[in-house]
Amino acid sequence: MVRIALEFLRESRMELKKVKWPTRKELLASTAVVIGLTLVISLFLGLIDFGLIKIIKNLVG
């Protein structure tokens, strides 16, 4: 069991060496895109929610 775990860890380390990690600039750009899209989608959903609440309030009472 221990031998299998050690083999897995060795193979995992070899695979991680093959990964092309993003540069700091690429990471910051990707993070900015994710944050920006999150804000836009949140605003969009908030406006839809606000509109639906107004419609339901007008229909109910």
C-alpha distance matrix in Angstrom:
0.0 3.8 5.4 5.2 6.4 8.8 10.0 10.8 12.6 14.4 15.6 16.6 18.7 20.3 21.3 22.7 24.9 26.5 27.6 31.4 31.7 35.0 37.7 39.1 42.1 40.2 38.0 41.2 43.0 40.2 40.0 43.8 43.7 41.2 43.2 46.4 45.4 44.0 47.4 49.3 47.4 47.6 51.4 51.8 50.0 52.0 55.2 54.4 53.5 56.8 58.8 57.4 58.1 61.7 62.1 60.8 63.0 66.0 65.4 64.8 67.4
3.8 0.0 3.8 5.4 5.1 6.2 8.6 9.8 10.6 12.3 14.3 15.2 16.6 18.5 20.0 21.0 23.0 25.0 26.2 29.8 29.9 33.4 35.8 37.1 40.3 38.6 36.4 39.6 41.6 39.0 38.7 42.6 42.8 40.4 42.3 45.6 44.8 43.5 46.8 48.9 47.2 47.4 51.1 51.7 50.1 51.9 55.2 54.7 53.8 56.9 59.1 57.9 58.5 62.1 62.7 61.5 63.6 66.7 66.2 65.6 68.1
5.4 3.8 0.0 3.8 5.5 5.1 6.1 8.6 9.9 10.5 12.3 14.1 15.4 16.7 18.4 20.0 21.5 23.3 25.0 28.7 29.3 32.9 35.3 37.0 40.1 38.3 36.5 39.8 41.6 39.1 39.2 43.0 43.1 40.9 43.1 46.2 45.4 44.4 47.7 49.7 48.1 48.5 52.2 52.7 51.3 53.3 56.5 55.9 55.3 58.4 60.4 59.3 60.1 63.6 64.2 63.2 65.3 68.3 67.8 67.4 70.0
5.2 5.4 3.8 0.0 3.8 5.5 5.1 6.2 8.7 9.9 10.6 12.2 14.3 15.5 16.5 18.3 20.3 21.7 23.1 26.9 27.5 31.0 33.8 35.5 38.4 36.4 34.5 37.9 39.5 36.8 37.0 40.8 40.6 38.4 40.6 43.7 42.7 41.7 45.1 46.9 45.2 45.8 49.4 49.8 48.3 50.4 53.5 52.8 52.3 55.5 57.4 56.2 57.2 60.6 61.0 60.0 62.3 65.2 64.6 64.3 67.0
6.4 5.1 5.5 3.8 0.0 3.8 5.4 5.1 6.3 8.7 10.0 10.4 12.4 14.4 15.4 16.4 18.7 20.5 21.4 25.1 25.3 28.7 31.3 32.8 35.8 33.9 31.9 35.1 36.9 34.3 34.2 38.0 38.1 35.7 37.8 41.1 40.2 39.0 42.4 44.4 42.7 43.1 46.8 47.3 45.9 47.8 51.1 50.5 49.9 53.0 55.1 54.0 54.8 58.2 58.9 57.9 60.0 63.0 62.6 62.2 64.7
8.8 6.2 5.1 5.5 3.8 0.0 3.8 5.4 5.1 6.2 8.6 9.8 10.6 12.5 14.3 15.3 16.9 19.1 20.5 24.1 24.4 28.0 30.4 31.9 35.1 33.5 31.6 34.9 36.8 34.5 34.5 38.3 38.6 36.6 38.6 41.8 41.2 40.3 43.6 45.6 44.2 44.7 48.3 49.0 47.8 49.7 52.8 52.5 52.0 55.0 57.1 56.3 57.1 60.5 61.2 60.4 62.5 65.4 65.1 64.8 67.3
10.0 8.6 6.1 5.1 5.4 3.8 0.0 3.8 5.5 5.1 6.2 8.5 9.9 10.7 12.4 14.3 15.7 17.3 19.1 22.8 23.7 27.4 30.0 31.9 34.8 32.9 31.4 34.9 36.5 34.0 34.5 38.3 38.2 36.3 38.7 41.7 40.9 40.3 43.7 45.4 44.0 44.8 48.4 48.8 47.7 49.9 52.9 52.4 52.1 55.2 57.1 56.2 57.3 60.6 61.2 60.5 62.8 65.5 65.2 65.1 67.7
10.8 9.8 8.6 6.2 5.1 5.4 3.8 0.0 3.8 5.5 5.2 6.0 8.6 9.9 10.5 12.2 14.4 15.8 17.0 20.7 21.4 24.9 27.7 29.5 32.3 30.3 28.6 32.0 33.5 30.9 31.3 35.1 34.9 32.9 35.3 38.3 37.4 36.6 40.1 41.8 40.3 41.1 44.7 45.1 43.9 46.1 49.1 48.6 48.3 51.5 53.3 52.4 53.5 56.8 57.4 56.7 59.0 61.7 61.4 61.3 63.9
12.6 10.6 9.9 8.7 6.3 5.1 5.5 3.8 0.0 3.8 5.5 5.0 6.2 8.7 9.9 10.5 12.5 14.7 15.7 19.3 19.5 23.0 25.5 27.1 30.2 28.4 26.6 29.9 31.8 29.4 29.6 33.4 33.6 31.7 33.9 37.0 36.5 35.7 39.0 40.9 39.7 40.3 43.8 44.5 43.5 45.5 48.6 48.3 48.0 51.0 53.0 52.3 53.3 56.6 57.3 56.7 58.8 61.7 61.5 61.4 63.9
14.4 12.3 10.5 9.9 8.7 6.2 5.1 5.5 3.8 0.0 3.8 5.4 5.2 6.4 8.8 10.0 11.0 13.2 15.1 18.6 19.4 23.1 25.4 27.4 30.4 28.7 27.3 30.8 32.5 30.4 31.0 34.7 34.9 33.3 35.7 38.6 38.2 37.7 41.0 42.8 41.8 42.6 46.0 46.7 45.9 48.0 50.9 50.7 50.6 53.6 55.5 55.0 56.1 59.3 60.0 59.5 61.7 64.4 64.3 64.4 66.8
15.6 14.3 12.3 10.6 10.0 8.6 6.2 5.2 5.5 3.8 0.0 3.8 5.4 5.1 6.3 8.7 10.1 11.2 13.1 16.9 18.1 21.8 24.5 26.8 29.5 27.4 26.3 29.9 31.2 28.9 29.8 33.4 33.3 31.8 34.4 37.1 36.4 36.1 39.6 41.1 40.0 41.1 44.5 44.8 44.1 46.4 49.2 48.9 48.9 52.0 53.7 53.1 54.5 57.6 58.1 57.8 60.1 62.7 62.5 62.7 65.3
16.6 15.2 14.1 12.2 10.4 9.8 8.5 6.0 5.0 5.4 3.8 0.0 3.8 5.4 5.1 6.2 8.8 10.1 11.0 14.8 15.4 19.0 21.8 23.8 26.5 24.5 23.0 26.6 28.0 25.6 26.3 30.0 29.9 28.3 30.8 33.7 33.0 32.6 36.0 37.7 36.6 37.6 40.9 41.4 40.7 42.9 45.8 45.5 45.5 48.5 50.4 49.9 51.1 54.2 54.9 54.5 56.8 59.4 59.3 59.5 62.0
18.7 16.6 15.4 14.3 12.4 10.6 9.9 8.6 6.2 5.2 5.4 3.8 0.0 3.8 5.4 5.1 6.4 9.1 10.3 13.7 14.2 17.9 20.2 22.2 25.2 23.6 22.2 25.7 27.5 25.5 26.1 29.8 30.1 28.8 31.1 34.0 33.7 33.5 36.7 38.5 37.7 38.7 41.9 42.7 42.2 44.2 47.0 47.1 47.2 50.0 51.9 51.6 52.8 55.8 56.7 56.5 58.6 61.2 61.3 61.5 63.9
20.3 18.5 16.7 15.5 14.4 12.5 10.7 9.9 8.7 6.4 5.1 5.4 3.8 0.0 3.8 5.5 5.3 7.0 9.5 12.9 14.4 18.2 20.5 23.0 25.7 23.9 23.1 26.8 28.1 26.2 27.4 30.9 31.0 29.9 32.5 35.1 34.8 34.9 38.1 39.6 38.9 40.2 43.4 43.9 43.6 45.8 48.5 48.4 48.7 51.6 53.4 53.1 54.5 57.4 58.1 58.1 60.3 62.8 62.8 63.2 65.7
21.3 20.0 18.4 16.5 15.4 14.3 12.4 10.5 9.9 8.8 6.3 5.1 5.4 3.8 0.0 3.8 5.4 5.3 6.9 10.7 12.3 16.0 18.8 21.4 23.8 21.5 20.8 24.6 25.6 23.4 24.7 28.2 27.9 26.9 29.7 32.2 31.5 31.7 35.1 36.4 35.6 37.0 40.2 40.5 40.2 42.6 45.2 45.0 45.4 48.4 50.0 49.7 51.2 54.1 54.7 54.7 57.0 59.4 59.4 59.9 62.4
22.7 21.0 20.0 18.3 16.4 15.3 14.3 12.2 10.5 10.0 8.7 6.2 5.1 5.5 3.8 0.0 3.8 5.3 5.3 8.8 9.5 13.2 15.8 18.1 20.8 18.8 17.8 21.5 22.8 20.9 21.9 25.5 25.6 24.5 27.1 29.7 29.4 29.5 32.7 34.3 33.7 34.9 38.0 38.7 38.5 40.6 43.3 43.4 43.7 46.5 48.3 48.2 49.6 52.4 53.2 53.3 55.5 57.9 58.1 58.6 60.9
24.9 23.0 21.5 20.3 18.7 16.9 15.7 14.4 12.5 11.0 10.1 8.8 6.4 5.3 5.4 3.8 0.0 3.8 5.6 8.2 9.6 13.4 15.4 18.1 20.7 19.1 18.6 22.2 23.6 22.1 23.4 26.8 27.1 26.5 29.0 31.4 31.4 31.8 34.8 36.4 36.1 37.5 40.4 41.1 41.1 43.3 45.8 46.0 46.6 49.2 51.0 51.1 52.5 55.2 56.1 56.3 58.4 60.8 61.1 61.7 63.9
26.5 25.0 23.3 21.7 20.5 19.1 17.3 15.8 14.7 13.2 11.2 10.1 9.1 7.0 5.3 5.3 3.8 0.0 3.8 6.5 9.2 12.7 15.2 18.3 20.3 18.2 18.3 22.0 22.7 21.1 23.0 26.2 25.9 25.6 28.4 30.6 30.2 31.0 34.1 35.3 34.9 36.6 39.5 39.8 40.1 42.4 44.7 44.8 45.6 48.3 49.8 49.9 51.6 54.2 54.9 55.2 57.5 59.7 59.9 60.7 63.1
27.6 26.2 25.0 23.1 21.4 20.5 19.1 17.0 15.7 15.1 13.1 11.0 10.3 9.5 6.9 5.3 5.6 3.8 0.0 3.8 5.9 9.4 12.3 15.2 17.2 14.9 14.7 18.5 19.2 17.4 19.2 22.4 22.2 21.8 24.6 26.8 26.5 27.2 30.3 31.5 31.2 32.9 35.7 36.2 36.4 38.7 41.0 41.2 42.0 44.7 46.2 46.4 48.0 50.6 51.4 51.8 54.0 56.2 56.5 57.3 59.6
31.4 29.8 28.7 26.9 25.1 24.1 22.8 20.7 19.3 18.6 16.9 14.8 13.7 12.9 10.7 8.8 8.2 6.5 3.8 0.0 3.8 6.5 9.1 12.5 14.0 11.8 12.3 16.0 16.4 15.2 17.3 20.2 20.1 20.3 23.1 24.9 24.9 26.0 28.9 30.0 30.1 31.9 34.4 35.0 35.6 37.8 39.9 40.3 41.4 43.8 45.3 45.8 47.5 49.8 50.7 51.4 53.5 55.5 56.1 57.0 59.2
31.7 29.9 29.3 27.5 25.3 24.4 23.7 21.4 19.5 19.4 18.1 15.4 14.2 14.4 12.3 9.5 9.6 9.2 5.9 3.8 0.0 3.8 6.6 9.4 11.5 9.6 9.2 12.9 14.0 12.9 14.5 17.5 17.9 17.9 20.4 22.5 22.9 23.7 26.4 27.8 28.1 29.6 32.1 33.0 33.6 35.6 37.8 38.5 39.3 41.6 43.4 43.9 45.4 47.8 48.8 49.5 51.4 53.6 54.3 55.1 57.1
35.0 33.4 32.9 31.0 28.7 28.0 27.4 24.9 23.0 23.1 21.8 19.0 17.9 18.2 16.0 13.2 13.4 12.7 9.4 6.5 3.8 0.0 3.8 6.5 7.9 5.7 6.0 9.5 10.3 9.7 11.6 14.2 14.8 15.3 17.6 19.4 20.1 21.3 23.7 25.0 25.7 27.2 29.5 30.5 31.4 33.2 35.3 36.2 37.2 39.3 41.0 41.8 43.3 45.5 46.6 47.5 49.4 51.4 52.3 53.2 55.1
37.7 35.8 35.3 33.8 31.3 30.4 30.0 27.7 25.5 25.4 24.5 21.8 20.2 20.5 18.8 15.8 15.4 15.2 12.3 9.1 6.6 3.8 0.0 3.8 5.4 5.2 6.1 8.6 9.9 10.6 12.2 14.2 15.5 16.6 18.3 19.9 21.2 22.5 24.4 25.9 27.0 28.4 30.4 31.7 32.9 34.4 36.3 37.6 38.7 40.4 42.2 43.3 44.7 46.7 48.1 49.1 50.8 52.7 53.9 54.8 56.5
39.1 37.1 37.0 35.5 32.8 31.9 31.9 29.5 27.1 27.4 26.8 23.8 22.2 23.0 21.4 18.1 18.1 18.3 15.2 12.5 9.4 6.5 3.8 0.0 3.8 5.5 5.0 6.1 8.6 9.9 10.4 12.2 14.3 15.3 16.3 18.1 20.0 21.0 22.5 24.3 25.7 26.8 28.5 30.2 31.5 32.6 34.7 36.2 37.1 38.6 40.6 41.9 43.0 45.0 46.6 47.6 49.0 51.1 52.4 53.3 54.8
42.1 40.3 40.1 38.4 35.8 35.1 34.8 32.3 30.2 30.4 29.5 26.5 25.2 25.7 23.8 20.8 20.7 20.3 17.2 14.0 11.5 7.9 5.4 3.8 0.0 3.8 5.4 5.2 6.2 8.6 9.9 10.6 12.4 14.4 15.4 16.4 18.4 20.0 21.2 22.6 24.4 25.7 27.1 28.7 30.3 31.5 33.2 34.8 36.1 37.4 39.2 40.7 42.0 43.7 45.2 46.6 48.0 49.8 51.2 52.3 53.8
40.2 38.6 38.3 36.4 33.9 33.5 32.9 30.3 28.4 28.7 27.4 24.5 23.6 23.9 21.5 18.8 19.1 18.2 14.9 11.8 9.6 5.7 5.2 5.5 3.8 0.0 3.8 5.5 5.1 6.1 8.5 9.9 10.7 12.4 14.3 15.3 16.6 18.3 20.1 21.2 22.5 24.2 25.9 27.0 28.5 30.1 31.8 33.1 34.4 36.1 37.7 38.9 40.5 42.3 43.6 44.8 46.5 48.3 49.5 50.6 52.3
38.0 36.4 36.5 34.5 31.9 31.6 31.4 28.6 26.6 27.3 26.3 23.0 22.2 23.1 20.8 17.8 18.6 18.3 14.7 12.3 9.2 6.0 6.1 5.0 5.4 3.8 0.0 3.8 5.5 5.2 6.1 8.6 10.0 10.6 12.2 14.1 15.5 16.4 18.4 20.1 21.1 22.4 24.4 25.8 26.9 28.3 30.4 31.7 32.6 34.4 36.3 37.4 38.6 40.7 42.1 43.1 44.7 46.7 47.9 48.8 50.4
41.2 39.6 39.8 37.9 35.1 34.9 34.9 32.0 29.9 30.8 29.9 26.6 25.7 26.8 24.6 21.5 22.2 22.0 18.5 16.0 12.9 9.5 8.6 6.1 5.2 5.5 3.8 0.0 3.8 5.5 5.0 6.1 8.7 9.9 10.5 12.0 14.2 15.2 16.4 18.3 19.9 20.9 22.5 24.3 25.7 26.7 28.6 30.3 31.3 32.7 34.6 36.1 37.2 39.0 40.7 41.8 43.1 45.1 46.5 47.5 48.9
43.0 41.6 41.6 39.5 36.9 36.8 36.5 33.5 31.8 32.5 31.2 28.0 27.5 28.1 25.6 22.8 23.6 22.7 19.2 16.4 14.0 10.3 9.9 8.6 6.2 5.1 5.5 3.8 0.0 3.8 5.4 5.1 6.3 8.8 10.0 10.5 12.4 14.2 15.5 16.6 18.3 19.9 21.2 22.6 24.3 25.7 27.2 28.8 30.2 31.6 33.2 34.7 36.2 37.8 39.2 40.6 42.1 43.8 45.2 46.5 47.9
40.2 39.0 39.1 36.8 34.3 34.5 34.0 30.9 29.4 30.4 28.9 25.6 25.5 26.2 23.4 20.9 22.1 21.1 17.4 15.2 12.9 9.7 10.6 9.9 8.6 6.1 5.2 5.5 3.8 0.0 3.8 5.4 5.1 6.3 8.7 9.8 10.7 12.3 14.4 15.4 16.5 18.2 20.1 21.1 22.4 24.1 25.9 27.1 28.3 30.1 31.7 32.9 34.4 36.3 37.6 38.8 40.5 42.3 43.4 44.6 46.3
40.0 38.7 39.2 37.0 34.2 34.5 34.5 31.3 29.6 31.0 29.8 26.3 26.1 27.4 24.7 21.9 23.4 23.0 19.2 17.3 14.5 11.6 12.2 10.4 9.9 8.5 6.1 5.0 5.4 3.8 0.0 3.8 5.4 5.1 6.2 8.5 10.0 10.5 12.4 14.3 15.4 16.4 18.4 20.0 21.1 22.3 24.4 25.8 26.7 28.4 30.3 31.5 32.7 34.7 36.2 37.2 38.7 40.7 42.0 42.9 44.4
43.8 42.6 43.0 40.8 38.0 38.3 38.3 35.1 33.4 34.7 33.4 30.0 29.8 30.9 28.2 25.5 26.8 26.2 22.4 20.2 17.5 14.2 14.2 12.2 10.6 9.9 8.6 6.1 5.1 5.4 3.8 0.0 3.8 5.5 5.2 6.0 8.5 9.8 10.6 12.2 14.2 15.2 16.5 18.3 19.9 20.9 22.6 24.4 25.6 26.8 28.7 30.3 31.5 33.1 34.7 36.1 37.4 39.2 40.7 41.8 43.2
43.7 42.8 43.1 40.6 38.1 38.6 38.2 34.9 33.6 34.9 33.3 29.9 30.1 31.0 27.9 25.6 27.1 25.9 22.2 20.1 17.9 14.8 15.5 14.3 12.4 10.7 10.0 8.7 6.3 5.1 5.4 3.8 0.0 3.8 5.5 5.1 6.1 8.4 9.9 10.5 12.1 14.0 15.4 16.4 18.1 19.7 21.2 22.5 24.1 25.6 27.1 28.5 30.1 31.7 33.0 34.4 36.1 37.7 39.0 40.3 41.9
41.2 40.4 40.9 38.4 35.7 36.6 36.3 32.9 31.7 33.3 31.8 28.3 28.8 29.9 26.9 24.5 26.5 25.6 21.8 20.3 17.9 15.3 16.6 15.3 14.4 12.4 10.6 9.9 8.8 6.3 5.1 5.5 3.8 0.0 3.8 5.5 5.3 6.0 8.7 10.0 10.5 12.0 14.2 15.3 16.3 18.0 20.0 21.1 22.1 24.0 25.7 26.8 28.2 30.2 31.5 32.6 34.3 36.2 37.3 38.4 40.0
43.2 42.3 43.1 40.6 37.8 38.6 38.7 35.3 33.9 35.7 34.4 30.8 31.1 32.5 29.7 27.1 29.0 28.4 24.6 23.1 20.4 17.6 18.3 16.3 15.4 14.3 12.2 10.5 10.0 8.7 6.2 5.2 5.5 3.8 0.0 3.8 5.6 5.1 6.2 8.7 10.0 10.5 12.3 14.3 15.4 16.3 18.4 20.1 20.8 22.3 24.4 25.7 26.7 28.6 30.3 31.4 32.7 34.7 36.1 37.1 38.5
46.4 45.6 46.2 43.7 41.1 41.8 41.7 38.3 37.0 38.6 37.1 33.7 34.0 35.1 32.2 29.7 31.4 30.6 26.8 24.9 22.5 19.4 19.9 18.1 16.4 15.3 14.1 12.0 10.5 9.8 8.5 6.0 5.1 5.5 3.8 0.0 3.8 5.4 5.2 6.3 8.7 9.9 10.7 12.4 14.4 15.3 16.8 18.6 20.0 21.1 22.8 24.5 25.8 27.3 28.9 30.4 31.8 33.4 35.0 36.2 37.5
45.4 44.8 45.4 42.7 40.2 41.2 40.9 37.4 36.5 38.2 36.4 33.0 33.7 34.8 31.5 29.4 31.4 30.2 26.5 24.9 22.9 20.1 21.2 20.0 18.4 16.6 15.5 14.2 12.4 10.7 10.0 8.5 6.1 5.3 5.6 3.8 0.0 3.8 5.4 5.0 6.0 8.4 9.8 10.4 12.1 13.9 15.3 16.5 18.1 19.8 21.1 22.4 24.1 25.8 27.0 28.4 30.1 31.8 32.9 34.3 35.9
44.0 43.5 44.4 41.7 39.0 40.3 40.3 36.6 35.7 37.7 36.1 32.6 33.5 34.9 31.7 29.5 31.8 31.0 27.2 26.0 23.7 21.3 22.5 21.0 20.0 18.3 16.4 15.2 14.2 12.3 10.5 9.8 8.4 6.0 5.1 5.4 3.8 0.0 3.8 5.5 5.3 6.0 8.5 9.9 10.5 12.0 14.2 15.4 16.2 18.0 19.9 21.0 22.2 24.3 25.7 26.7 28.3 30.3 31.5 32.4 34.0
47.4 46.8 47.7 45.1 42.4 43.6 43.7 40.1 39.0 41.0 39.6 36.0 36.7 38.1 35.1 32.7 34.8 34.1 30.3 28.9 26.4 23.7 24.4 22.5 21.2 20.1 18.4 16.4 15.5 14.4 12.4 10.6 9.9 8.7 6.2 5.2 5.4 3.8 0.0 3.8 5.6 5.1 6.1 8.6 10.0 10.4 12.3 14.3 15.2 16.2 18.3 19.9 20.9 22.5 24.4 25.6 26.8 28.7 30.3 31.3 32.6
49.3 48.9 49.7 46.9 44.4 45.6 45.4 41.8 40.9 42.8 41.1 37.7 38.5 39.6 36.4 34.3 36.4 35.3 31.5 30.0 27.8 25.0 25.9 24.3 22.6 21.2 20.1 18.3 16.6 15.4 14.3 12.2 10.5 10.0 8.7 6.3 5.0 5.5 3.8 0.0 3.8 5.5 5.2 6.2 8.7 9.9 10.7 12.5 14.2 15.3 16.7 18.5 20.0 21.3 22.8 24.4 25.9 27.4 28.9 30.3 31.7
47.4 47.2 48.1 45.2 42.7 44.2 44.0 40.3 39.7 41.8 40.0 36.6 37.7 38.9 35.6 33.7 36.1 34.9 31.2 30.1 28.1 25.7 27.0 25.7 24.4 22.5 21.1 19.9 18.3 16.5 15.4 14.2 12.1 10.5 10.0 8.7 6.0 5.3 5.6 3.8 0.0 3.8 5.4 5.0 6.1 8.4 9.9 10.6 12.1 14.1 15.3 16.4 18.2 20.0 21.1 22.4 24.2 25.9 27.0 28.3 30.0
47.6 47.4 48.5 45.8 43.1 44.7 44.8 41.1 40.3 42.6 41.1 37.6 38.7 40.2 37.0 34.9 37.5 36.6 32.9 31.9 29.6 27.2 28.4 26.8 25.7 24.2 22.4 20.9 19.9 18.2 16.4 15.2 14.0 12.0 10.5 9.9 8.4 6.0 5.1 5.5 3.8 0.0 3.8 5.4 5.2 6.0 8.6 9.9 10.4 12.1 14.2 15.3 16.3 18.3 19.9 20.9 22.3 24.4 25.7 26.6 28.1
51.4 51.1 52.2 49.4 46.8 48.3 48.4 44.7 43.8 46.0 44.5 40.9 41.9 43.4 40.2 38.0 40.4 39.5 35.7 34.4 32.1 29.5 30.4 28.5 27.1 25.9 24.4 22.5 21.2 20.1 18.4 16.5 15.4 14.2 12.3 10.7 9.8 8.5 6.1 5.2 5.4 3.8 0.0 3.8 5.5 5.0 6.2 8.7 9.8 10.4 12.3 14.2 15.3 16.6 18.4 20.0 21.1 22.7 24.5 25.7 26.8
51.8 51.7 52.7 49.8 47.3 49.0 48.8 45.1 44.5 46.7 44.8 41.4 42.7 43.9 40.5 38.7 41.1 39.8 36.2 35.0 33.0 30.5 31.7 30.2 28.7 27.0 25.8 24.3 22.6 21.1 20.0 18.3 16.4 15.3 14.3 12.4 10.4 9.9 8.6 6.2 5.0 5.4 3.8 0.0 3.8 5.4 5.3 6.3 8.7 10.0 10.7 12.4 14.4 15.6 16.7 18.5 20.1 21.4 22.8 24.4 25.9
50.0 50.1 51.3 48.3 45.9 47.8 47.7 43.9 43.5 45.9 44.1 40.7 42.2 43.6 40.2 38.5 41.1 40.1 36.4 35.6 33.6 31.4 32.9 31.5 30.3 28.5 26.9 25.7 24.3 22.4 21.1 19.9 18.1 16.3 15.4 14.4 12.1 10.5 10.0 8.7 6.1 5.2 5.5 3.8 0.0 3.8 5.4 5.1 6.1 8.5 9.8 10.5 12.2 14.3 15.3 16.3 18.2 20.0 21.0 22.2 24.0
52.0 51.9 53.3 50.4 47.8 49.7 49.9 46.1 45.5 48.0 46.4 42.9 44.2 45.8 42.6 40.6 43.3 42.4 38.7 37.8 35.6 33.2 34.4 32.6 31.5 30.1 28.3 26.7 25.7 24.1 22.3 20.9 19.7 18.0 16.3 15.3 13.9 12.0 10.4 9.9 8.4 6.0 5.0 5.4 3.8 0.0 3.8 5.5 5.0 6.1 8.6 9.9 10.5 12.4 14.3 15.3 16.5 18.5 20.0 21.0 22.2
55.2 55.2 56.5 53.5 51.1 52.8 52.9 49.1 48.6 50.9 49.2 45.8 47.0 48.5 45.2 43.3 45.8 44.7 41.0 39.9 37.8 35.3 36.3 34.7 33.2 31.8 30.4 28.6 27.2 25.9 24.4 22.6 21.2 20.0 18.4 16.8 15.3 14.2 12.3 10.7 9.9 8.6 6.2 5.3 5.4 3.8 0.0 3.8 5.4 5.0 6.1 8.6 9.9 10.7 12.3 14.3 15.4 16.7 18.5 20.0 21.1
54.4 54.7 55.9 52.8 50.5 52.5 52.4 48.6 48.3 50.7 48.9 45.5 47.1 48.4 45.0 43.4 46.0 44.8 41.2 40.3 38.5 36.2 37.6 36.2 34.8 33.1 31.7 30.3 28.8 27.1 25.8 24.4 22.5 21.1 20.1 18.6 16.5 15.4 14.3 12.5 10.6 9.9 8.7 6.3 5.1 5.5 3.8 0.0 3.8 5.5 5.1 6.1 8.6 9.9 10.5 12.2 14.2 15.4 16.5 18.2 19.9
53.5 53.8 55.3 52.3 49.9 52.0 52.1 48.3 48.0 50.6 48.9 45.5 47.2 48.7 45.4 43.7 46.6 45.6 42.0 41.4 39.3 37.2 38.7 37.1 36.1 34.4 32.6 31.3 30.2 28.3 26.7 25.6 24.1 22.1 20.8 20.0 18.1 16.2 15.2 14.2 12.1 10.4 9.8 8.7 6.1 5.0 5.4 3.8 0.0 3.8 5.4 5.2 6.2 8.7 9.9 10.5 12.2 14.3 15.4 16.3 18.0
56.8 56.9 58.4 55.5 53.0 55.0 55.2 51.5 51.0 53.6 52.0 48.5 50.0 51.6 48.4 46.5 49.2 48.3 44.7 43.8 41.6 39.3 40.4 38.6 37.4 36.1 34.4 32.7 31.6 30.1 28.4 26.8 25.6 24.0 22.3 21.1 19.8 18.0 16.2 15.3 14.1 12.1 10.4 10.0 8.5 6.1 5.0 5.5 3.8 0.0 3.8 5.6 5.2 6.4 8.8 10.1 10.7 12.5 14.5 15.5 16.4
58.8 59.1 60.4 57.4 55.1 57.1 57.1 53.3 53.0 55.5 53.7 50.4 51.9 53.4 50.0 48.3 51.0 49.8 46.2 45.3 43.4 41.0 42.2 40.6 39.2 37.7 36.3 34.6 33.2 31.7 30.3 28.7 27.1 25.7 24.4 22.8 21.1 19.9 18.3 16.7 15.3 14.2 12.3 10.7 9.8 8.6 6.1 5.1 5.4 3.8 0.0 3.8 5.4 5.2 6.3 8.7 10.0 10.8 12.5 14.3 15.5
57.4 57.9 59.3 56.2 54.0 56.3 56.2 52.4 52.3 55.0 53.1 49.9 51.6 53.1 49.7 48.2 51.1 49.9 46.4 45.8 43.9 41.8 43.3 41.9 40.7 38.9 37.4 36.1 34.7 32.9 31.5 30.3 28.5 26.8 25.7 24.5 22.4 21.0 19.9 18.5 16.4 15.3 14.2 12.4 10.5 9.9 8.6 6.1 5.2 5.6 3.8 0.0 3.8 5.4 5.0 6.1 8.5 9.8 10.5 12.1 14.0
58.1 58.5 60.1 57.2 54.8 57.1 57.3 53.5 53.3 56.1 54.5 51.1 52.8 54.5 51.2 49.6 52.5 51.6 48.0 47.5 45.4 43.3 44.7 43.0 42.0 40.5 38.6 37.2 36.2 34.4 32.7 31.5 30.1 28.2 26.7 25.8 24.1 22.2 20.9 20.0 18.2 16.3 15.3 14.4 12.2 10.5 9.9 8.6 6.2 5.2 5.4 3.8 0.0 3.8 5.5 5.2 6.1 8.6 9.9 10.5 11.8
61.7 62.1 63.6 60.6 58.2 60.5 60.6 56.8 56.6 59.3 57.6 54.2 55.8 57.4 54.1 52.4 55.2 54.2 50.6 49.8 47.8 45.5 46.7 45.0 43.7 42.3 40.7 39.0 37.8 36.3 34.7 33.1 31.7 30.2 28.6 27.3 25.8 24.3 22.5 21.3 20.0 18.3 16.6 15.6 14.3 12.4 10.7 9.9 8.7 6.4 5.2 5.4 3.8 0.0 3.8 5.5 5.2 6.2 8.7 10.0 10.6
62.1 62.7 64.2 61.0 58.9 61.2 61.2 57.4 57.3 60.0 58.1 54.9 56.7 58.1 54.7 53.2 56.1 54.9 51.4 50.7 48.8 46.6 48.1 46.6 45.2 43.6 42.1 40.7 39.2 37.6 36.2 34.7 33.0 31.5 30.3 28.9 27.0 25.7 24.4 22.8 21.1 19.9 18.4 16.7 15.3 14.3 12.3 10.5 9.9 8.8 6.3 5.0 5.5 3.8 0.0 3.8 5.5 5.2 6.3 8.7 10.2
60.8 61.5 63.2 60.0 57.9 60.4 60.5 56.7 56.7 59.5 57.8 54.5 56.5 58.1 54.7 53.3 56.3 55.2 51.8 51.4 49.5 47.5 49.1 47.6 46.6 44.8 43.1 41.8 40.6 38.8 37.2 36.1 34.4 32.6 31.4 30.4 28.4 26.7 25.6 24.4 22.4 20.9 20.0 18.5 16.3 15.3 14.3 12.2 10.5 10.1 8.7 6.1 5.2 5.5 3.8 0.0 3.8 5.4 5.0 6.0 8.3
63.0 63.6 65.3 62.3 60.0 62.5 62.8 59.0 58.8 61.7 60.1 56.8 58.6 60.3 57.0 55.5 58.4 57.5 54.0 53.5 51.4 49.4 50.8 49.0 48.0 46.5 44.7 43.1 42.1 40.5 38.7 37.4 36.1 34.3 32.7 31.8 30.1 28.3 26.8 25.9 24.2 22.3 21.1 20.1 18.2 16.5 15.4 14.2 12.2 10.7 10.0 8.5 6.1 5.2 5.5 3.8 0.0 3.8 5.5 5.2 5.8
66.0 66.7 68.3 65.2 63.0 65.4 65.5 61.7 61.7 64.4 62.7 59.4 61.2 62.8 59.4 57.9 60.8 59.7 56.2 55.5 53.6 51.4 52.7 51.1 49.8 48.3 46.7 45.1 43.8 42.3 40.7 39.2 37.7 36.2 34.7 33.4 31.8 30.3 28.7 27.4 25.9 24.4 22.7 21.4 20.0 18.5 16.7 15.4 14.3 12.5 10.8 9.8 8.6 6.2 5.2 5.4 3.8 0.0 3.8 5.6 5.6
65.4 66.2 67.8 64.6 62.6 65.1 65.2 61.4 61.5 64.3 62.5 59.3 61.3 62.8 59.4 58.1 61.1 59.9 56.5 56.1 54.3 52.3 53.9 52.4 51.2 49.5 47.9 46.5 45.2 43.4 42.0 40.7 39.0 37.3 36.1 35.0 32.9 31.5 30.3 28.9 27.0 25.7 24.5 22.8 21.0 20.0 18.5 16.5 15.4 14.5 12.5 10.5 9.9 8.7 6.3 5.0 5.5 3.8 0.0 3.8 5.8
64.8 65.6 67.4 64.3 62.2 64.8 65.1 61.3 61.4 64.4 62.7 59.5 61.5 63.2 59.9 58.6 61.7 60.7 57.3 57.0 55.1 53.2 54.8 53.3 52.3 50.6 48.8 47.5 46.5 44.6 42.9 41.8 40.3 38.4 37.1 36.2 34.3 32.4 31.3 30.3 28.3 26.6 25.7 24.4 22.2 21.0 20.0 18.2 16.3 15.5 14.3 12.1 10.5 10.0 8.7 6.0 5.2 5.6 3.8 0.0 3.7
67.4 68.1 70.0 67.0 64.7 67.3 67.7 63.9 63.9 66.8 65.3 62.0 63.9 65.7 62.4 60.9 63.9 63.1 59.6 59.2 57.1 55.1 56.5 54.8 53.8 52.3 50.4 48.9 47.9 46.3 44.4 43.2 41.9 40.0 38.5 37.5 35.9 34.0 32.6 31.7 30.0 28.1 26.8 25.9 24.0 22.2 21.1 19.9 18.0 16.4 15.5 14.0 11.8 10.6 10.2 8.3 5.8 5.6 5.8 3.7 0.0
